[in-house]
Every structure is written in structure tokens, then in C-alpha cells.
Amino acid sequence: MPLAAELVQRGAQRFPARTAVVFEGRSLTYREVDEAARRFAGVLAGRGLRKGDRVALLAGNGLWSIPLDFACLKAGLVRVPLNPRLSLREHRQMLAETGACLMVHTPELGERADRLRVDLPGLAMLGLGARGADGGPDLLLEAAELRPDPPEIALAPSDPVLLLYTSGTTGTLKAVMHTQGSYGAIAVNILANLLSPARDSVMLHAASLIHASGTFVLPYWLRGGTAAVLRSFEPATFLDAIERHRATEVNLVPTMLGMLLGVAGESRAELSSLRRVIYGASPMPRPVISEAIERWGPIFRQYYGQTEAPLCISVLDEADHDDPDLLASCGHPAVDAEVRLVADDGSEPAAGEVGEIQVRAPFQMAGYHRADALNAEMLTNDGWVRTRDLARRDERGYLFLVDRRSDMIVTGGYNVYPKEVEDALLTHPAVAECAVVGAPDPTWVEAVVAFVALRPGTHATEAELQAAVRARLAGYKVPKRVELVEGIPKSPVGKILRRALREPLWAGEPSRERWP
């Protein structure tokens, strides 16, 4: 399997004059991206960073996002992306756990960077298009003074390149580690299963490049395509951008697709350039995908995957979407992945029976960072990743997700674990006990809902309880609704019965039946 850094070099050599990146009226060719990446790598090396060192990235989408990622690949550095939507406490935890020695931040996140600088005085800062949070240098200005010499660093498939935090399958923030080998394999996985870009291909990126959207960059780079990058997602602006950039592919989460269908005046004419719409990351309500196919045409392809094994463990292609029965499926196993179902007793369930999805593939993670017990739980001795997703397989081999072994909530494409929200609620002195579940939501697919029992003689409003969560966690983890109850239902052994709270909320909701 080729190294990720080698794939970057292949694209740069093959397509030097082609447009690689477009952002807010500016563009960079393949040669310019590669030279910027080399200069960035030189700046980082000049500040004492060596292969294996951690570099935190506090940055939204921008013109220099891709050159900065490529610089880290070339220099053998380990990227630690900090999702701007997370709380200050969560960022501090991520920086401390990974031992990041330097952080690069964009101007709009300067205030958060300054807070982190105060809390972590040993963390060096570089601005990206602005002075650093500590009044230090701007990476762009320093890079302009250097020659674009390639880093002379020996790289190996097992060298880590990415520590990407997820609450994923565990319920607490943990860093998934990917390597030069596995990150290169992710690009191959996408090319083999999802799309085959041409030189005239343009993917429009509105979701954050630090997650699934960013995995599409390298496949397009290898084929001479273009990444048209937006700062963020806004439905009307996104539709305009499809037309303006003549985008040929987009990657959406179900919430984004639903919002696009709701834009007044949306028409197929604006979408005439689209060849394929990729979607995944959270449950897709059947009415949404049915309406999308009717209005946009048979151009939809779904993937099922995890941060631990991106991007696709299974795929539901365009022809599969013609079969109404398969709209409830998360697809057929990817051609470069081994996928099996395992029952609770370790046996293989018969067709139609339920088991846990497990995957073994070259694109899977190397493991969780500094989490031996978790790795032992989630990685089998013979190399399979346990997904904790339960599914059944039909006679043709299609997978149908039926439940989560865990109680994870997916809201707007983001994972929320009940326990972290419950822990935040319990910091309020009036809360005696609580339980958090996902409820159907027309915008976010699932909304976080909390059931709270108060201590006798105390009082708390919904706003106060929401504020207690907001002080500790990202905004999307704050309950949309708080229900005050006399007590929380429990099993005979005292275990909270979240299902007893969740099922009435989903009564009559067919979307709960499918988990792509």
C-alpha cells in the first residue's frame, strides 16, 4: 500500500499546472500547493519539530487547509485537528493527551487560541494568515522567506500521520490513530468504491475538511481534479456554489441534504453539473432520500463507515437506490474490506439474524492513542475492528443496520454520547439523576433530549440545565429539550433503561428503522 506522502508527490508531479484548490475567488495550482506544503514543512522543521511530533490545527476551511495537511504528511508530523465547535475544556484535553508542541490557528479562531495559550504556556503558536495568539509569527509570512525544498525524511507505512478525536464507538473523546499506510489506503478505498474522478472533476467541500470531507482531497489530487472549498455550509450559498464552480460531486450528511431540499426556488437546473452525490455519517430518513432522488435524479451513493475505518465499510450504489427494499440497507461490503457479523456467542449469525459488524481492512486505524484497555476491547487478536453496530445480512449480502450496541446520538452528522451529556448535567447541584436519549427531529435527524429528576426541595429551569451542559461541552451536545420527571426508569439491577425513554419518542417514526 503506498504511503500518503508518496501519493501527494505523484499528483504534484503529474498535474503541476492544473487547478487544485479554489476558495473565495482565489486558487492554487498543484505546483503551488506542493511548493507551499514544502515551505510550510520547512518552517515547522525550523522551529524544531521532527518526525512523529504532534501539530495541533485549530482552523476552519480555507485556501491553505490542504497545503498545511500535505506539509505535515511530507514532514512526518502528526496532525491533531481541533474541531472549532468543541469546548475550551475539550480542546485542552486533546492538546494535553496528545502532547502537541505547536498549534497553528486561523484568524477567526484567534480568541480561542489565546485562551489555550494562557492555559498551556508551553504550547508554541503560529498564525495562518495572522499573527500568532502569543504575538508570534505568521506561518504564511515565514514560509514566503524559504525555498520550497522537499523534506529529506525517511517515512514508513507505520508512521502516524493523524490523531483524530471522536466520541465514536466509546462515548468519551478518544484519538483514533491513522498512519502513512492507512491514510493512503483510505484514498484507494474511496477510488475503488465511491467515485473515480477525472481531470474535469470538481468536488465542493462545505463540511469541515478535518473529517470525512477531507478524505476526498487525496483521491481527487491523484486524478487531476479540483477541490472547491467553502468556509461553511449554508444551503442557498451551497446551491449557488454548485452552479458557480460546476461541481461534479458533493459529499453530504442527511441533515445537509434535507436543508438543500427545503431551499425556496431550488431547481434541477442549478444542479446540472452534478454527476454523483455521496452521503453518509448519520441516519438518512427514507422520505428525504426518496424526495432527493425524485428531484435530483438517480445520482446518489451511500457509504457506511467509522472514524476507526474510513471511509466506507459498505456502499449502496445508484442502482441499489432503485430497489425500495434496499433503501433501508447500508449497502454491500466494500471491495477492499473484509466484513463479518458476529453474534454475542462469537458465532456467525444466519441470514436475517443480528450480529455485530466487524471489519478488517488496510484503511482501518492503527488503534486508539494511549488507550491499551480500549484497544484490547475494540480490536480482536486477529486484527478485526469491532464497530459496536448491530446488523443483519440478507441472502444477497446486503447489510441492514438495526440498532447500535451503544446509545450514541447522531445529530446533524455529529456524534453525541449520552454519558458525556449526563455527566455535564450532574454538575448542576439540583440534579439527582438524569438520562439522555435521541429524539426524531426534522432538521437534525436526531435531537438530544434530557430527562432529569431533581433533588427534593430544589428547583432548576430548562435554560439553567442547558447552560450547565453548554459550559462544559460543544453547543451541538446541549439538549434541545429537558423534561423534568419524578424518576428515571431502571432495570431490576439499577441500570438506566434509556430504551424505555427513547421508544415513545420514536413511535410511528419509520426513520428509526434504518441506520446508514
GUMIVO-792367 format. One record per residue (C-alpha): residue number from 1; residue in one letter; x, y, z negated. Coordinates in steps of 0.05 Angstrom, whole numbers, always signed. Example, Ala and Ser with C-alpha at 12.3 -4.5 7.8 and 13.67 -1.06 7.14 Angstrom:
// GUMIVO-792367
<1; 'A'; <+246; -90; -156>>
<2; 'S'; <+273; -21; -143>>
// end
This chain:
// GUMIVO-792367
<1; 'M'; <+0; +0; +0>>
<2; 'P'; <+31; +68; +20>>
<3; 'L'; <+47; +119; -33>>
<4; 'A'; <+2; +180; -37>>
<5; 'A'; <+62; +226; -26>>
<6; 'E'; <+81; +188; +37>>
<7; 'L'; <+10; +198; +64>>
<8; 'V'; <+17; +273; +53>>
<9; 'Q'; <+82; +273; +93>>
<10; 'R'; <+51; +233; +150>>
<11; 'G'; <-5; +283; +160>>
<12; 'A'; <+43; +342; +157>>
<13; 'Q'; <+88; +312; +210>>
<14; 'R'; <+32; +292; +257>>
<15; 'F'; <-12; +355; +256>>
<16; 'P'; <+32; +415; +239>>
<17; 'A'; <-7; +467; +279>>
<18; 'R'; <-78; +444; +263>>
<19; 'T'; <-121; +479; +211>>
<20; 'A'; <-121; +442; +146>>
<21; 'V'; <-157; +487; +97>>
<22; 'V'; <-208; +543; +104>>
<23; 'F'; <-230; +586; +44>>
<24; 'E'; <-268; +652; +44>>
<25; 'G'; <-243; +676; +111>>
<26; 'R'; <-171; +652; +102>>
<27; 'S'; <-140; +589; +130>>
<28; 'L'; <-76; +548; +125>>
<29; 'T'; <-47; +501; +177>>
<30; 'Y'; <-19; +433; +160>>
<31; 'R'; <+51; +462; +164>>
<32; 'E'; <+32; +520; +118>>
<33; 'V'; <+0; +473; +67>>
<34; 'D'; <+61; +428; +67>>
<35; 'E'; <+110; +485; +61>>
<36; 'A'; <+70; +516; +4>>
<37; 'A'; <+69; +449; -31>>
<38; 'R'; <+145; +444; -25>>
<39; 'R'; <+154; +514; -52>>
<40; 'F'; <+107; +501; -110>>
<41; 'A'; <+145; +437; -126>>
<42; 'G'; <+209; +478; -126>>
<43; 'V'; <+180; +528; -175>>
<44; 'L'; <+158; +473; -222>>
<45; 'A'; <+226; +439; -218>>
<46; 'G'; <+260; +506; -232>>
<47; 'R'; <+220; +510; -296>>
<48; 'G'; <+249; +444; -319>>
<49; 'L'; <+194; +396; -300>>
<50; 'R'; <+216; +327; -280>>
<51; 'K'; <+182; +265; -252>>
<52; 'G'; <+129; +240; -299>>
<53; 'D'; <+117; +307; -334>>
<54; 'R'; <+45; +329; -343>>
<55; 'V'; <+19; +392; -310>>
<56; 'A'; <-50; +417; -331>>
<57; 'L'; <-93; +451; -278>>
<58; 'L'; <-146; +500; -301>>
<59; 'A'; <-172; +522; -234>>
<60; 'G'; <-235; +525; -193>>
<61; 'N'; <-237; +511; -118>>
<62; 'G'; <-193; +557; -77>>
<63; 'L'; <-145; +566; -19>>
<64; 'W'; <-86; +538; -59>>
<65; 'S'; <-120; +479; -92>>
<66; 'I'; <-96; +428; -41>>
<67; 'P'; <-24; +453; -35>>
<68; 'L'; <-18; +451; -111>>
<69; 'D'; <-44; +380; -114>>
<70; 'F'; <+4; +359; -59>>
<71; 'A'; <+62; +394; -95>>
<72; 'C'; <+50; +350; -156>>
<73; 'L'; <+48; +288; -113>>
<74; 'K'; <+113; +306; -78>>
<75; 'A'; <+148; +323; -144>>
<76; 'G'; <+124; +261; -180>>
<77; 'L'; <+87; +303; -231>>
<78; 'V'; <+23; +281; -265>>
<79; 'R'; <-37; +326; -255>>
<80; 'V'; <-84; +336; -315>>
<81; 'P'; <-145; +372; -286>>
<82; 'L'; <-185; +412; -337>>
<83; 'N'; <-258; +418; -317>>
<84; 'P'; <-274; +491; -327>>
<85; 'R'; <-343; +471; -353>>
<86; 'L'; <-315; +436; -414>>
<87; 'S'; <-310; +469; -481>>
<88; 'L'; <-247; +500; -512>>
<89; 'R'; <-244; +443; -562>>
<90; 'E'; <-246; +391; -506>>
<91; 'H'; <-191; +427; -468>>
<92; 'R'; <-147; +429; -530>>
<93; 'Q'; <-158; +355; -539>>
<94; 'M'; <-139; +339; -467>>
<95; 'L'; <-76; +381; -470>>
<96; 'A'; <-54; +352; -536>>
<97; 'E'; <-67; +279; -517>>
<98; 'T'; <-31; +282; -450>>
<99; 'G'; <+28; +323; -475>>
<100; 'A'; <+21; +373; -418>>
<101; 'C'; <+81; +420; -419>>
<102; 'L'; <+55; +471; -369>>
<103; 'M'; <-12; +497; -346>>
<104; 'V'; <-30; +531; -280>>
<105; 'H'; <-93; +573; -281>>
<106; 'T'; <-132; +617; -233>>
<107; 'P'; <-150; +690; -248>>
<108; 'E'; <-223; +678; -264>>
<109; 'L'; <-202; +629; -319>>
<110; 'G'; <-151; +674; -350>>
<111; 'E'; <-191; +686; -413>>
<112; 'R'; <-196; +611; -428>>
<113; 'A'; <-122; +603; -411>>
<114; 'D'; <-105; +658; -461>>
<115; 'R'; <-145; +623; -515>>
<116; 'L'; <-108; +559; -502>>
<117; 'R'; <-41; +595; -503>>
<118; 'V'; <-56; +621; -572>>
<119; 'D'; <-78; +553; -598>>
<120; 'L'; <-20; +516; -564>>
<121; 'P'; <+40; +563; -566>>
<122; 'G'; <+88; +512; -536>>
<123; 'L'; <+48; +507; -472>>
<124; 'A'; <+80; +546; -414>>
<125; 'M'; <+34; +584; -367>>
<126; 'L'; <+34; +600; -293>>
<127; 'G'; <-19; +641; -258>>
<128; 'L'; <-43; +622; -189>>
<129; 'G'; <-55; +688; -155>>
<130; 'A'; <-49; +727; -220>>
<131; 'R'; <-2; +738; -279>>
<132; 'G'; <+1; +680; -328>>
<133; 'A'; <-42; +683; -391>>
<134; 'D'; <+21; +700; -431>>
<135; 'G'; <+41; +755; -383>>
<136; 'G'; <+85; +705; -348>>
<137; 'P'; <+97; +694; -274>>
<138; 'D'; <+51; +681; -216>>
<139; 'L'; <+64; +615; -181>>
<140; 'L'; <+49; +646; -113>>
<141; 'L'; <+100; +703; -122>>
<142; 'E'; <+154; +656; -148>>
<143; 'A'; <+141; +606; -91>>
<144; 'A'; <+149; +661; -39>>
<145; 'E'; <+221; +670; -60>>
<146; 'L'; <+240; +597; -48>>
<147; 'R'; <+258; +557; +13>>
<148; 'P'; <+208; +501; +30>>
<149; 'D'; <+258; +446; +16>>
<150; 'P'; <+229; +376; +4>>
<151; 'P'; <+238; +349; -67>>
<152; 'E'; <+291; +295; -69>>
<153; 'I'; <+256; +248; -117>>
<154; 'A'; <+251; +172; -114>>
<155; 'L'; <+179; +151; -121>>
<156; 'A'; <+148; +83; -135>>
<157; 'P'; <+77; +55; -129>>
<158; 'S'; <+71; +51; -205>>
<159; 'D'; <+89; +124; -217>>
<160; 'P'; <+29; +160; -249>>
<161; 'V'; <+1; +220; -210>>
<162; 'L'; <-65; +235; -244>>
<163; 'L'; <-95; +234; -314>>
<164; 'L'; <-169; +248; -301>>
<165; 'Y'; <-214; +254; -362>>
<166; 'T'; <-282; +222; -362>>
<167; 'S'; <-332; +201; -414>>
<168; 'G'; <-346; +148; -361>>
<169; 'T'; <-358; +80; -390>>
<170; 'T'; <-334; +94; -461>>
<171; 'G'; <-375; +152; -488>>
<172; 'T'; <-315; +193; -510>>
<173; 'L'; <-265; +233; -469>>
<174; 'K'; <-211; +187; -444>>
<175; 'A'; <-159; +198; -390>>
<176; 'V'; <-161; +150; -331>>
<177; 'M'; <-92; +140; -301>>
<178; 'H'; <-80; +134; -226>>
<179; 'T'; <-14; +122; -193>>
<180; 'Q'; <+21; +136; -127>>
<181; 'G'; <-3; +68; -104>>
<182; 'S'; <-75; +71; -128>>
<183; 'Y'; <-85; +142; -103>>
<184; 'G'; <-60; +122; -35>>
<185; 'A'; <-108; +63; -37>>
<186; 'I'; <-166; +109; -52>>
<187; 'A'; <-154; +144; +15>>
<188; 'V'; <-152; +76; +50>>
<189; 'N'; <-216; +55; +15>>
<190; 'I'; <-253; +117; +40>>
<191; 'L'; <-228; +107; +111>>
<192; 'A'; <-247; +34; +111>>
<193; 'N'; <-316; +41; +81>>
<194; 'L'; <-345; +111; +84>>
<195; 'L'; <-322; +150; +145>>
<196; 'S'; <-270; +156; +200>>
<197; 'P'; <-253; +229; +211>>
<198; 'A'; <-230; +255; +279>>
<199; 'R'; <-188; +316; +295>>
<200; 'D'; <-251; +358; +301>>
<201; 'S'; <-280; +334; +235>>
<202; 'V'; <-295; +385; +181>>
<203; 'M'; <-315; +366; +110>>
<204; 'L'; <-349; +420; +69>>
<205; 'H'; <-328; +419; -4>>
<206; 'A'; <-372; +455; -54>>
<207; 'A'; <-366; +407; -113>>
<208; 'S'; <-302; +411; -154>>
<209; 'L'; <-241; +384; -119>>
<210; 'I'; <-216; +353; -184>>
<211; 'H'; <-268; +298; -179>>
<212; 'A'; <-300; +257; -123>>
<213; 'S'; <-299; +314; -72>>
<214; 'G'; <-223; +318; -77>>
<215; 'T'; <-213; +245; -58>>
<216; 'F'; <-237; +261; +13>>
<217; 'V'; <-179; +310; +25>>
<218; 'L'; <-125; +259; +40>>
<219; 'P'; <-167; +217; +89>>
<220; 'Y'; <-182; +279; +130>>
<221; 'W'; <-109; +301; +125>>
<222; 'L'; <-87; +235; +155>>
<223; 'R'; <-134; +243; +215>>
<224; 'G'; <-124; +317; +230>>
<225; 'G'; <-189; +342; +201>>
<226; 'T'; <-204; +405; +162>>
<227; 'A'; <-226; +418; +91>>
<228; 'A'; <-274; +477; +88>>
<229; 'V'; <-274; +496; +14>>
<230; 'L'; <-327; +535; -23>>
<231; 'R'; <-317; +566; -91>>
<232; 'S'; <-380; +533; -118>>
<233; 'F'; <-447; +504; -97>>
<234; 'E'; <-506; +549; -84>>
<235; 'P'; <-559; +518; -39>>
<236; 'A'; <-573; +574; +11>>
<237; 'T'; <-499; +591; +16>>
<238; 'F'; <-482; +518; +27>>
<239; 'L'; <-531; +512; +85>>
<240; 'D'; <-502; +575; +116>>
<241; 'A'; <-432; +547; +108>>
<242; 'I'; <-451; +482; +144>>
<243; 'E'; <-472; +523; +204>>
<244; 'R'; <-414; +573; +200>>
<245; 'H'; <-359; +520; +194>>
<246; 'R'; <-394; +469; +239>>
<247; 'A'; <-385; +419; +183>>
<248; 'T'; <-389; +347; +206>>
<249; 'E'; <-392; +314; +137>>
<250; 'V'; <-412; +333; +67>>
<251; 'N'; <-409; +297; +0>>
<252; 'L'; <-468; +309; -47>>
<253; 'V'; <-495; +286; -113>>
<254; 'P'; <-571; +275; -114>>
<255; 'T'; <-585; +340; -152>>
<256; 'M'; <-550; +379; -96>>
<257; 'L'; <-590; +344; -42>>
<258; 'G'; <-655; +358; -78>>
<259; 'M'; <-637; +432; -84>>
<260; 'L'; <-620; +436; -10>>
<261; 'L'; <-687; +406; +10>>
<262; 'G'; <-721; +459; -32>>
<263; 'V'; <-689; +519; +3>>
<264; 'A'; <-741; +561; +38>>
<265; 'G'; <-732; +563; +113>>
<266; 'E'; <-683; +504; +114>>
<267; 'S'; <-684; +473; +183>>
<268; 'R'; <-650; +418; +221>>
<269; 'A'; <-620; +470; +268>>
<270; 'E'; <-573; +493; +213>>
<271; 'L'; <-550; +421; +205>>
<272; 'S'; <-539; +403; +278>>
<273; 'S'; <-464; +393; +268>>
<274; 'L'; <-473; +341; +213>>
<275; 'R'; <-453; +270; +230>>
<276; 'R'; <-457; +240; +161>>
<277; 'V'; <-480; +257; +91>>
<278; 'I'; <-444; +219; +36>>
<279; 'Y'; <-478; +214; -32>>
<280; 'G'; <-468; +181; -98>>
<281; 'A'; <-446; +194; -170>>
<282; 'S'; <-516; +191; -202>>
<283; 'P'; <-585; +160; -191>>
<284; 'M'; <-619; +181; -126>>
<285; 'P'; <-695; +186; -133>>
<286; 'R'; <-729; +149; -76>>
<287; 'P'; <-774; +208; -57>>
<288; 'V'; <-713; +253; -48>>
<289; 'I'; <-674; +206; -2>>
<290; 'S'; <-738; +188; +37>>
<291; 'E'; <-753; +262; +50>>
<292; 'A'; <-680; +276; +67>>
<293; 'I'; <-679; +221; +120>>
<294; 'E'; <-744; +245; +149>>
<295; 'R'; <-720; +317; +155>>
<296; 'W'; <-645; +309; +169>>
<297; 'G'; <-644; +243; +206>>
<298; 'P'; <-610; +175; +195>>
<299; 'I'; <-543; +204; +173>>
<300; 'F'; <-539; +182; +100>>
<301; 'R'; <-488; +135; +69>>
<302; 'Q'; <-486; +120; -5>>
<303; 'Y'; <-428; +97; -48>>
<304; 'Y'; <-426; +67; -118>>
<305; 'G'; <-361; +75; -157>>
<306; 'Q'; <-329; +100; -221>>
<307; 'T'; <-271; +144; -240>>
<308; 'E'; <-238; +79; -260>>
<309; 'A'; <-247; +51; -190>>
<310; 'P'; <-259; +107; -139>>
<311; 'L'; <-286; +119; -92>>
<312; 'C'; <-330; +62; -71>>
<313; 'I'; <-341; -6; -102>>
<314; 'S'; <-401; -16; -57>>
<315; 'V'; <-433; +20; +2>>
<316; 'L'; <-503; +28; +30>>
<317; 'D'; <-494; +49; +103>>
<318; 'E'; <-541; +85; +151>>
<319; 'A'; <-572; +22; +179>>
<320; 'D'; <-586; -3; +108>>
<321; 'H'; <-626; +60; +95>>
<322; 'D'; <-676; +37; +149>>
<323; 'D'; <-697; -21; +104>>
<324; 'P'; <-744; +6; +49>>
<325; 'D'; <-726; -52; +4>>
<326; 'L'; <-652; -32; +5>>
<327; 'L'; <-665; +40; -17>>
<328; 'A'; <-665; +10; -87>>
<329; 'S'; <-596; -20; -75>>
<330; 'C'; <-527; +9; -88>>
<331; 'G'; <-501; -28; -28>>
<332; 'H'; <-455; -84; -6>>
<333; 'P'; <-386; -93; -35>>
<334; 'A'; <-331; -51; -3>>
<335; 'V'; <-287; -89; +46>>
<336; 'D'; <-224; -76; +5>>
<337; 'A'; <-253; -95; -63>>
<338; 'E'; <-269; -160; -100>>
<339; 'V'; <-335; -151; -135>>
<340; 'R'; <-367; -202; -182>>
<341; 'L'; <-425; -206; -231>>
<342; 'V'; <-411; -236; -299>>
<343; 'A'; <-466; -259; -347>>
<344; 'D'; <-459; -250; -423>>
<345; 'D'; <-433; -321; -430>>
<346; 'G'; <-380; -310; -377>>
<347; 'S'; <-414; -349; -322>>
<348; 'E'; <-434; -324; -253>>
<349; 'P'; <-509; -309; -251>>
<350; 'A'; <-552; -339; -197>>
<351; 'A'; <-580; -294; -142>>
<352; 'G'; <-632; -248; -172>>
<353; 'E'; <-605; -255; -243>>
<354; 'V'; <-570; -200; -281>>
<355; 'G'; <-496; -193; -297>>
<356; 'E'; <-443; -141; -308>>
<357; 'I'; <-408; -113; -246>>
<358; 'Q'; <-333; -124; -248>>
<359; 'V'; <-285; -102; -195>>
<360; 'R'; <-213; -117; -175>>
<361; 'A'; <-182; -73; -121>>
<362; 'P'; <-119; -35; -102>>
<363; 'F'; <-154; +31; -116>>
<364; 'Q'; <-171; +15; -189>>
<365; 'M'; <-139; +53; -247>>
<366; 'A'; <-75; +32; -280>>
<367; 'G'; <-111; +39; -346>>
<368; 'Y'; <-133; +90; -398>>
<369; 'H'; <-78; +136; -424>>
<370; 'R'; <-53; +115; -493>>
<371; 'A'; <-114; +71; -507>>
<372; 'D'; <-90; +0; -517>>
<373; 'A'; <-153; -25; -551>>
<374; 'L'; <-197; +5; -497>>
<375; 'N'; <-154; -23; -442>>
<376; 'A'; <-159; -92; -474>>
<377; 'E'; <-235; -84; -475>>
<378; 'M'; <-245; -57; -405>>
<379; 'L'; <-190; -95; -366>>
<380; 'T'; <-192; -170; -363>>
<381; 'N'; <-129; -212; -368>>
<382; 'D'; <-133; -228; -294>>
<383; 'G'; <-139; -155; -272>>
<384; 'W'; <-214; -141; -266>>
<385; 'V'; <-245; -75; -288>>
<386; 'R'; <-308; -81; -329>>
<387; 'T'; <-358; -28; -305>>
<388; 'R'; <-410; -38; -361>>
<389; 'D'; <-463; -31; -307>>
<390; 'L'; <-513; -87; -302>>
<391; 'A'; <-538; -110; -234>>
<392; 'R'; <-569; -167; -195>>
<393; 'R'; <-548; -192; -127>>
<394; 'D'; <-596; -213; -73>>
<395; 'E'; <-586; -271; -25>>
<396; 'R'; <-550; -225; +25>>
<397; 'G'; <-501; -200; -26>>
<398; 'Y'; <-531; -130; -38>>
<399; 'L'; <-524; -104; -108>>
<400; 'F'; <-583; -74; -146>>
<401; 'L'; <-565; -36; -210>>
<402; 'V'; <-618; -49; -262>>
<403; 'D'; <-591; -16; -325>>
<404; 'R'; <-529; +9; -360>>
<405; 'R'; <-498; -32; -413>>
<406; 'S'; <-486; +35; -446>>
<407; 'D'; <-535; +92; -455>>
<408; 'M'; <-498; +142; -412>>
<409; 'I'; <-539; +200; -384>>
<410; 'V'; <-523; +227; -315>>
<411; 'T'; <-547; +299; -308>>
<412; 'G'; <-532; +337; -244>>
<413; 'G'; <-477; +288; -228>>
<414; 'Y'; <-442; +296; -295>>
<415; 'N'; <-436; +241; -347>>
<416; 'V'; <-462; +254; -417>>
<417; 'Y'; <-457; +203; -473>>
<418; 'P'; <-509; +206; -528>>
<419; 'K'; <-459; +195; -584>>
<420; 'E'; <-419; +257; -570>>
<421; 'V'; <-482; +300; -570>>
<422; 'E'; <-508; +265; -632>>
<423; 'D'; <-442; +278; -668>>
<424; 'A'; <-447; +352; -650>>
<425; 'L'; <-519; +355; -675>>
<426; 'L'; <-499; +323; -741>>
<427; 'T'; <-452; +382; -755>>
<428; 'H'; <-515; +423; -769>>
<429; 'P'; <-529; +419; -844>>
<430; 'A'; <-604; +408; -835>>
<431; 'V'; <-597; +346; -791>>
<432; 'A'; <-607; +280; -827>>
<433; 'E'; <-605; +235; -766>>
<434; 'C'; <-615; +241; -691>>
<435; 'A'; <-616; +203; -625>>
<436; 'V'; <-603; +228; -555>>
<437; 'V'; <-631; +199; -490>>
<438; 'G'; <-641; +218; -417>>
<439; 'A'; <-709; +241; -392>>
<440; 'P'; <-733; +249; -320>>
<441; 'D'; <-720; +318; -292>>
<442; 'P'; <-740; +344; -222>>
<443; 'T'; <-676; +386; -216>>
<444; 'W'; <-622; +348; -253>>
<445; 'V'; <-650; +277; -244>>
<446; 'E'; <-638; +265; -318>>
<447; 'A'; <-642; +317; -374>>
<448; 'V'; <-611; +310; -443>>
<449; 'V'; <-665; +304; -496>>
<450; 'A'; <-652; +300; -571>>
<451; 'F'; <-697; +271; -625>>
<452; 'V'; <-678; +300; -693>>
<453; 'A'; <-701; +284; -764>>
<454; 'L'; <-686; +340; -814>>
<455; 'R'; <-665; +333; -886>>
<456; 'P'; <-722; +343; -936>>
<457; 'G'; <-733; +416; -953>>
<458; 'T'; <-692; +443; -894>>
<459; 'H'; <-711; +480; -831>>
<460; 'A'; <-679; +486; -762>>
<461; 'T'; <-705; +513; -696>>
<462; 'E'; <-692; +482; -628>>
<463; 'A'; <-648; +541; -610>>
<464; 'E'; <-605; +532; -673>>
<465; 'L'; <-595; +459; -659>>
<466; 'Q'; <-577; +472; -586>>
<467; 'A'; <-527; +525; -609>>
<468; 'A'; <-494; +473; -654>>
<469; 'V'; <-481; +430; -594>>
<470; 'R'; <-460; +488; -549>>
<471; 'A'; <-407; +508; -599>>
<472; 'R'; <-373; +440; -591>>
<473; 'L'; <-389; +414; -522>>
<474; 'A'; <-397; +436; -450>>
<475; 'G'; <-462; +470; -431>>
<476; 'Y'; <-489; +412; -389>>
<477; 'K'; <-486; +368; -451>>
<478; 'V'; <-532; +414; -491>>
<479; 'P'; <-602; +383; -500>>
<480; 'K'; <-653; +414; -453>>
<481; 'R'; <-705; +396; -506>>
<482; 'V'; <-703; +380; -580>>
<483; 'E'; <-760; +340; -611>>
<484; 'L'; <-767; +344; -687>>
<485; 'V'; <-791; +277; -714>>
<486; 'E'; <-802; +244; -782>>
<487; 'G'; <-752; +189; -769>>
<488; 'I'; <-712; +153; -715>>
<489; 'P'; <-734; +83; -695>>
<490; 'K'; <-685; +28; -714>>
<491; 'S'; <-676; -46; -708>>
<492; 'P'; <-681; -92; -769>>
<493; 'V'; <-605; -86; -778>>
<494; 'G'; <-608; -10; -775>>
<495; 'K'; <-586; +1; -703>>
<496; 'I'; <-618; +62; -669>>
<497; 'L'; <-668; +39; -615>>
<498; 'R'; <-656; +91; -561>>
<499; 'R'; <-697; +50; -513>>
<500; 'A'; <-759; +60; -556>>
<501; 'L'; <-749; +135; -549>>
<502; 'R'; <-730; +133; -475>>
<503; 'E'; <-782; +87; -445>>
<504; 'P'; <-843; +132; -459>>
<505; 'L'; <-807; +189; -425>>
<506; 'W'; <-797; +147; -362>>
<507; 'A'; <-866; +116; -360>>
<508; 'G'; <-891; +118; -288>>
<509; 'E'; <-824; +144; -261>>
<510; 'P'; <-800; +98; -205>>
<511; 'S'; <-733; +133; -201>>
<512; 'R'; <-712; +99; -266>>
<513; 'E'; <-714; +33; -229>>
<514; 'R'; <-653; +47; -185>>
<515; 'W'; <-583; +65; -204>>
<516; 'P'; <-539; +80; -144>>
// end
